[in-house]
Amino acid sequence: MKVSEITAEEVISFCRIDDPDEEDIRSITQAMGIVKSYMSAYTGLTADEIDDHEDMCWAFYILCRDNYDNRSLSENSSFKMNRTVSIILDMHSVNMLG
């Protein structure tokens, strides 16, 4: 599977959203775009290059769920990335500084 093939319905199912309303669908769709951009910025990979790595799907699902679950975070909240996501993204990162 490729990240570009993941549908909003699949993300909704992963997030365990029962009977999603229009706002849920809009939030998930928005999260999917944000997460794709985040993954590219974090790793330095293009969307096509991200699709070359099947494990990126798992990171995508988790980031979408985290984005949906925490969509009402205030400015003062601190974001802590899921360890599994961090490992997956770090494995494929090509823009490491060091």
Residue pairs with C-beta under 8 A, 6 or more apart in sequence:
1 54
1 57
2 51
2 54
2 57
3 36
3 39
3 47
3 50
3 51
3 56
3 57
3 60
4 47
4 50
4 51
6 32
6 57
6 60
6 61
8 25
8 28
8 29
8 32
10 61
11 28
11 31
11 32
11 61
11 64
11 65
12 20
12 24
12 25
12 28
14 61
14 64
14 65
15 28
15 64
15 65
15 68
15 69
17 24
17 28
17 68
20 28
27 68
27 71
28 64
28 68
31 63
31 64
31 67
31 68
31 71
32 60
32 64
34 67
35 60
35 63
35 64
35 67
36 47
36 50
36 60
38 63
39 45
39 50
39 56
39 59
39 60
39 63
39 89
40 46
40 47
40 50
42 89
42 93
43 50
43 89
43 92
43 93
43 94
43 95
44 93
44 94
44 95
45 92
45 93
45 94
50 56
50 92
53 92
55 88
55 91
56 88
56 92
58 84
58 88
59 84
59 85
59 88
59 89
62 82
62 84
62 85
63 82
63 85
66 82
66 85
70 77
70 79
73 79
